Amino acid sequence: MSQFDIIHKDAAGRIGKLTTPHGVVETPTVMPVINPNIQTIKPSEMKDFGAEILITNSYIIYRKDELREKALKDGLHALLDYDGPIMTDSGSFQLSVYGEVEVSNAEIIDFQQKIGTDIGVPLDIPTHPDVTYEKAKEDMDITIERLKEARGLVKEGGMLLAGPVQGATYKDLREECARELSDVGFDVYPFGAVVPLMEAYRYADLVDVIASAKKGLDPVAPVHLFGAGHPMMFALAVALGCDLFDSAAYALYAKDRRYITSRGTYHIDKLKYLPCSCPVCMAHTAEELKKAHNCTELLARHNLYVTFEEMREVKQAIWEGNLLELVEQRCRSHPRMLEALKQMTNYSSWLEECDPSSKSTFFYCGPESAKRPEVLHFTKQLERLTIKGSVLIRPYPTKKDKEYDNVMVFKPPFGSYPQDLAEVYPFNAEVVRTPDYESLETAFLNTIKLIELNPEANYTFLMRESFEHPLVEKLAEMDNVTVVPPKSD
């Protein structure tokens, strides 16, 4: 329902433009969380770091007389001294922590509209990941009813309305919830109650939650990953189709003297050097930062700089068409992130449907690259290749190429393809000279499939020492295949 225009795509990630009452926001982006009571950094300064939209808590404002009166009188933007778009949460976080809140769904929706919120959130039920299926279903049903109520309360042409997708870690519930909310129609779809997963480093479960919920939504619907603020996981979440993130991490980590990087987090007291070139780090040594009277504020500023720098890196990767390479690099920063990367490969078929058919050069970054959408797409296209006569399958040009009716290039992880396609995406890929097991397995399986689809042709396969794999034996056993032993590589 919202005006969300997609400008560029890569995998399920996209650069988009979300129109709100207070301006257009380019996504993917991060919304710094503003605590109305404690402002480590003033909202008016947030644009200096790269922020285009903020998020604050309408329930906190509602509960405090002084804040509520000012917000109702002057508006939310005057209260925070910020003239750009602002999203407000409804008190669901407090509900998840304390078990109850002193406001109804209808009351908090009405309040958000009255104070001029750009994107409002109903009072959904955030369900902990480890509850029973029955409890998750019960909470989800309550959430859906509240969201339907909120949809009927919000006036057209005013505040955008978010529809939080719940369902705990049950993939079918996440998809069901997303599908039903999509039928109702909301402007933004937050994926809720995922903070416990991230706090426990359960990134593989997070992949399941995102992918399952995305399957239930309109592909062009803007998605907000609630509570996701560490830059280490931006690339992964964006590649899965998330557009908006919110971060209190910049302030919370600073309070604990923690220094954020795109690869993880350091405790400032353990740093000898500052591995960053932001204004804070260029103006201080590690020792000076540790001893500074305003260390918390300085760390918060650094954390914000790094957060938005990483998001710009992600957007550039989308623009260049190499987002999945960035995902593979970032996911090697922590073992649990690597688990998430492996889990993402289980959704290659879905990602292949989202992925543009042509983009920049494919870079092989590791075993997970063998399951990328481009490779899966080629596997599906094998049925379109018709081959007759004699066929030479080789890794590089030879003097005997002219002796055959067809010449094909063998290049892991793809397999065998006509040499005329060698400079066409994705076959112009940059790959390692010594392929790993997973890359060879995919390549040989595709080659065997190609031969089985074209049984009347006769094939000569030129081996290399670096191509040794158990599937070579299966290839050699095929009646119409001659495997030529390798010369020394």
C-alpha positions in Angstrom: 0.0 0.0 0.0 2.9 2.3 0.6 4.7 4.1 -2.2 7.8 1.9 -2.3 9.8 2.0 -5.6 12.5 -0.5 -6.2 15.5 1.1 -8.0 18.0 -1.7 -8.3 18.1 -5.4 -7.2 20.6 -8.1 -6.4 19.6 -11.5 -4.9 16.5 -10.6 -2.8 18.2 -7.3 -1.8 17.1 -4.1 -3.3 17.7 -0.3 -3.3 14.4 1.4 -2.9 12.6 4.6 -2.3 10.0 4.7 0.5 7.8 7.8 0.5 6.6 9.0 4.0 4.7 12.1 5.1 8.1 13.8 6.0 10.1 12.8 3.0 11.5 10.0 0.9 13.8 7.4 2.5 16.3 5.5 0.4 16.6 1.9 1.5 18.2 -0.3 2.7 18.9 1.9 5.7 19.2 2.0 9.5 16.9 3.9 11.8 18.8 5.0 14.9 16.7 4.3 18.0 16.0 7.5 20.0 15.2 7.1 23.7 13.0 10.2 24.5 14.4 10.2 28.1 18.1 9.7 27.4 19.6 11.1 24.2 23.3 10.0 23.9 23.4 11.9 20.6 20.8 14.5 19.7 18.3 13.5 17.0 19.1 16.8 15.2 22.7 15.5 14.6 21.7 12.1 13.2 21.6 13.3 9.5 25.3 14.1 9.9 26.0 10.3 10.3 23.8 9.4 7.3 20.5 8.8 9.0 17.4 9.5 6.8 14.8 8.2 9.3 14.6 7.7 13.1 12.6 5.4 15.3 11.4 6.1 18.9 8.9 4.6 21.3 5.5 6.1 21.4 4.6 4.2 24.6 7.4 5.9 26.5 6.2 9.3 25.3 2.6 8.3 26.1 3.4 7.2 29.7 5.4 10.3 30.7 3.2 13.4 31.2 5.7 16.0 30.2 6.6 14.2 26.9 3.0 13.3 26.1 1.7 16.9 26.5 4.5 18.4 24.4 4.1 15.7 21.7 0.3 16.3 21.5 0.8 20.1 21.5 3.8 20.5 19.2 4.1 17.2 17.5 6.6 14.3 17.6 9.1 16.1 15.3 9.2 19.2 17.5 9.6 17.0 20.5 12.7 15.3 19.1 13.9 18.4 17.1 14.1 16.4 13.9 12.4 17.3 10.6 12.8 14.0 8.8 10.7 10.8 8.9 10.1 9.2 12.2 8.8 5.7 13.0 7.4 4.9 16.4 7.1 1.5 18.2 3.9 0.9 20.2 5.1 -0.6 23.5 5.4 -4.2 22.2 9.0 -4.3 23.5 7.8 -3.3 27.0 5.1 -6.0 26.6 7.7 -8.6 25.9 9.9 -7.6 28.9 7.2 -6.8 31.5 4.3 -8.9 30.3 1.9 -6.0 30.2 1.5 -2.4 29.2 -0.9 0.3 30.3 -2.4 1.1 26.9 -4.7 -0.6 24.5 -4.0 -1.2 20.8 -6.7 1.4 19.7 -5.3 4.0 22.2 -1.7 3.7 21.0 -2.7 3.9 17.4 -4.8 7.0 18.0 -1.9 8.6 19.9 0.6 7.9 17.2 -1.7 9.5 14.7 -2.2 12.6 16.9 1.5 13.3 17.4 2.3 13.0 13.7 4.2 9.8 13.4 5.3 8.9 9.9 5.2 5.1 10.4 3.1 3.8 13.3 3.1 0.3 14.8 0.1 -1.5 16.3 0.4 -3.2 19.7 1.4 -6.7 18.4 2.3 -9.7 20.6 6.1 -10.4 20.4 6.4 -14.2 20.8 9.6 -15.6 22.3 11.4 -18.0 19.9 11.2 -21.1 22.1 7.4 -21.2 23.0 5.2 -24.1 22.0 3.6 -24.1 18.6 0.2 -23.7 20.2 1.4 -20.6 22.1 3.0 -19.1 19.0 -0.2 -19.7 17.0 -2.4 -18.1 19.7 -0.2 -15.0 19.9 -0.1 -14.7 16.1 -3.9 -14.8 15.9 -4.2 -12.0 18.5 -1.6 -10.0 16.6 -3.5 -10.4 13.3 -6.8 -9.3 15.0 -5.1 -6.2 16.5 -3.5 -5.4 13.2 -6.8 -5.6 11.4 -8.3 -3.3 14.0 -5.4 -0.8 13.5 -5.9 -0.9 9.8 -9.5 0.2 10.2 -8.4 3.1 12.6 -5.7 4.7 10.5 -6.9 7.4 8.1 -6.0 7.3 4.5 -3.3 9.7 3.3 -1.8 10.1 6.8 0.4 7.9 8.9 1.9 4.8 7.3 1.0 1.7 9.2 3.3 -1.2 9.9 2.1 -4.8 10.0 4.5 -6.8 12.3 4.8 -10.5 11.2 4.9 -12.9 14.1 5.1 -16.7 14.5 8.2 -17.3 16.6 10.6 -19.8 14.9 7.8 -21.8 13.2 8.3 -21.3 9.5 4.8 -22.2 8.5 3.4 -19.7 11.0 5.7 -16.9 9.8 4.6 -17.5 6.2 0.9 -17.8 7.2 1.0 -14.6 9.2 2.8 -12.7 6.4 0.3 -13.9 3.8 -2.7 -12.9 5.9 -1.3 -9.5 6.7 -0.4 -9.0 3.0 -4.1 -9.6 2.1 -5.1 -6.9 4.6 -2.5 -4.5 3.3 0.1 -2.6 5.2 2.7 0.0 4.3 5.7 -1.7 6.0 6.1 -5.2 7.3 8.4 -5.6 10.3 9.6 -9.1 11.3 9.1 -9.0 15.0 10.5 -10.9 18.1 13.8 -11.7 16.4 16.1 -9.9 19.0 16.4 -13.0 21.2 17.6 -14.9 18.2 20.3 -12.3 17.5 21.3 -12.0 21.2 21.8 -15.8 21.2 23.7 -15.7 17.9 21.0 -18.0 16.3 21.6 -16.5 12.9 20.7 -19.7 11.1 17.2 -19.5 12.7 17.0 -15.9 11.8 17.5 -16.9 8.1 14.6 -19.3 8.4 12.4 -16.6 9.9 13.2 -14.0 7.2 12.9 -16.3 4.3 9.7 -17.9 5.5 8.0 -14.5 6.1 9.2 -13.1 2.8 7.6 -16.0 1.0 4.2 -14.9 2.3 4.6 -11.3 1.3 4.2 -9.4 -2.0 7.8 -9.4 -3.3 7.8 -5.6 -3.5 6.6 -5.0 0.0 9.1 -3.1 2.2 10.4 -5.1 5.1 11.7 -4.0 8.5 13.9 -6.3 10.6 13.0 -5.2 14.1 16.0 -4.8 16.5 18.7 -5.6 14.0 21.4 -3.0 14.4 24.8 -4.7 14.3 26.5 -4.1 10.9 28.0 -7.6 10.9 24.7 -9.0 9.7 23.4 -6.2 7.4 24.6 -7.8 4.2 23.0 -11.2 5.0 19.7 -9.7 6.0 19.6 -7.3 3.0 20.4 -10.2 0.6 17.3 -12.0 2.1 15.1 -9.0 1.3 15.1 -6.7 4.4 15.0 -3.0 3.7 14.8 -1.2 7.1 16.8 -1.9 10.3 16.8 -0.1 13.7 19.7 0.2 16.0 20.0 1.0 19.6 23.3 -0.9 19.6 25.2 2.3 18.8 24.3 3.7 22.3 23.9 0.5 24.3 27.2 -0.9 23.2 28.9 2.4 23.9 27.5 2.4 27.4 29.2 -1.0 27.9 32.4 0.5 26.4 32.1 -1.7 23.3 33.5 -0.6 19.9 31.6 -1.9 16.8 33.1 -3.0 13.5 31.7 -4.7 10.5 33.4 -7.9 11.6 32.3 -7.9 15.2 32.8 -6.0 18.5 35.8 -5.1 20.6 35.9 -3.9 24.2 37.6 -0.5 24.1 39.8 -1.4 27.0 41.4 -4.2 25.0 42.2 -2.1 22.0 45.8 -1.0 21.3 44.9 0.6 18.0 41.7 1.9 16.5 41.0 0.0 13.2 38.8 2.8 11.8 39.1 6.1 10.0 35.9 7.8 11.2 36.3 11.3 12.6 36.3 10.0 16.2 39.0 7.5 15.5 41.1 9.9 13.5 41.0 12.5 16.3 41.9 10.1 19.1 44.3 7.3 19.9 43.0 4.2 21.6 44.4 5.3 25.0 42.9 8.8 24.6 39.5 7.3 23.8 39.6 5.0 26.8 40.4 7.9 29.2 38.1 10.5 27.6 35.5 11.9 30.0 32.9 11.6 27.2 34.0 8.1 26.2 30.4 6.8 26.0 29.4 9.6 23.6 32.5 9.2 21.5 32.0 5.5 21.2 28.4 6.0 20.3 29.5 8.4 17.5 32.0 5.9 16.2 29.4 3.1 16.3 27.0 5.2 14.2 29.7 6.1 11.7 30.6 2.4 11.2 26.9 1.4 11.1 26.1 3.7 8.2 29.4 3.0 6.4 28.6 -0.7 6.3 25.1 0.1 5.0 26.6 2.2 2.2 28.9 -0.8 1.4 25.9 -3.0 1.1 24.1 -0.6 -1.2 27.2 -0.3 -3.4 27.3 -4.1 -3.6 23.7 -4.2 -4.7 24.5 -1.6 -7.3 27.5 -3.5 -8.6 25.7 -6.9 -8.5 28.1 -8.5 -6.0 26.0 -8.5 -2.8 26.3 -12.3 -2.4 30.1 -12.0 -2.4 29.9 -9.4 0.4 27.6 -11.8 2.3 30.1 -14.6 2.0 32.9 -12.3 3.2 30.9 -11.0 6.2 29.6 -14.4 7.2 33.1 -15.6 7.7 33.5 -13.1 10.6 31.9 -15.5 13.1 31.1 -19.2 13.2 27.4 -18.6 13.8 27.3 -16.3 10.9 28.9 -19.0 8.7 26.1 -21.3 9.9 23.6 -18.7 8.7 25.3 -18.6 5.3 25.0 -22.3 4.9 21.4 -22.1 5.9 20.8 -19.5 3.3 21.9 -21.9 0.6 18.8 -24.0 1.5 16.8 -21.1 -0.1 18.8 -20.9 -3.3 15.7 -21.8 -5.4 13.8 -18.9 -3.9 16.8 -16.5 -4.3 17.2 -17.6 -7.9 13.7 -16.4 -8.6 14.6 -13.0 -7.1 18.1 -12.6 -8.6 18.7 -10.5 -11.7 19.6 -12.6 -14.8 22.6 -10.4 -15.6 25.0 -8.4 -13.4 28.7 -8.0 -12.7 31.4 -10.8 -12.6 30.7 -13.8 -10.4 33.5 -14.2 -7.8 33.9 -17.6 -6.2 34.4 -17.0 -2.5 34.1 -20.5 -1.0 32.1 -23.7 -0.9 28.8 -21.8 -0.4 29.3 -20.1 -3.8 28.6 -23.5 -5.4 25.0 -23.1 -4.3 24.5 -19.5 -5.4 21.4 -18.6 -7.5 23.5 -18.2 -10.7 24.7 -21.8 -10.4 21.2 -23.1 -9.7 19.9 -21.1 -12.7 22.4 -22.7 -15.0 21.5 -26.2 -13.7 17.8 -25.5 -14.6 18.9 -24.2 -18.1 20.7 -27.5 -19.0 17.5 -28.9 -20.5 17.6 -26.2 -23.1 21.0 -27.3 -24.5 20.8 -29.7 -27.4 24.1 -31.4 -28.4 24.8 -33.8 -31.3 28.0 -35.3 -32.7 31.4 -35.3 -31.0 32.0 -33.1 -28.0 35.2 -32.1 -26.3 34.9 -30.9 -22.7 38.0 -29.2 -21.5 39.1 -26.6 -19.0 41.1 -24.5 -21.5 41.7 -24.3 -25.3 43.6 -27.1 -27.0 45.0 -27.8 -30.4 42.4 -30.5 -30.8 39.4 -28.2 -30.5 38.9 -28.1 -34.3 38.6 -31.9 -34.4 35.2 -31.9 -32.6 31.7 -30.8 -33.6 31.2 -29.1 -30.2 33.7 -27.7 -27.7 32.6 -27.1 -24.1 34.4 -25.4 -21.2 34.4 -27.2 -17.9 34.5 -24.6 -15.1 33.6 -25.4 -11.5 31.1 -24.7 -10.0 29.0 -24.4 -13.1 30.1 -27.5 -15.0 30.2 -27.7 -18.8 28.9 -25.0 -21.2 29.5 -24.0 -24.8 32.8 -22.2 -25.3 30.8 -19.3 -27.1 29.4 -18.4 -23.7 32.8 -18.2 -22.0 32.8 -14.4 -21.8 29.1 -14.1 -21.0 27.8 -13.7 -17.4 28.0 -15.7 -15.2 30.5 -18.0 -17.0 33.1 -15.2 -17.1 33.4 -15.9 -13.3 36.6 -15.5 -11.4 37.3 -18.9 -9.8 40.2 -20.6 -8.0 42.6 -22.7 -10.0 42.3 -25.6 -7.5 38.6 -26.1 -7.1 37.3 -27.3 -3.7 35.2 -30.4 -3.2 31.8 -28.7 -3.2 32.6 -26.7 -6.4 33.7 -29.9 -8.2 30.7 -31.8 -7.0 28.3 -29.3 -8.5 30.2 -29.1 -11.7 30.4 -32.8 -12.2 26.7 -33.4 -11.3 25.8 -30.7 -13.9 28.1 -32.3 -16.5 26.6 -35.8 -15.9 23.1 -34.3 -16.2 24.0 -32.6 -19.4 25.3 -35.9 -20.9 22.2 -37.8 -19.8 20.0 -35.1 -21.5 22.0 -35.6 -24.7 22.8 -39.3 -24.9 23.3 -39.5 -28.6 26.5 -37.4 -28.6 30.0 -38.7 -27.8 32.0 -36.9 -25.2 35.7 -36.6 -24.5 36.5 -35.2 -21.1 40.0 -33.8 -20.5 40.9 -34.2 -16.9 43.3 -32.0 -14.8 45.0 -33.2 -11.6 43.0 -30.6 -9.7 39.7 -32.1 -10.9 40.0 -35.3 -8.8 36.6 -36.2 -7.3 34.6 -39.4 -6.7 32.2 -38.4 -9.4 34.9 -38.7 -12.0 34.4 -42.5 -11.7 30.7 -42.2 -12.5 31.5 -40.0 -15.4 34.0 -42.5 -16.8 31.5 -45.4 -16.5 29.1 -43.7 -18.9 29.1 -45.5 -22.3 29.4 -42.4 -24.5 32.2 -40.7 -22.4 35.9 -41.0 -22.7 37.9 -39.5 -19.8 41.4 -38.5 -20.8 43.9 -38.7 -17.8 45.5 -35.4 -16.9 48.8 -34.1 -17.9 50.7 -32.5 -15.0 49.1 -29.1 -14.0 
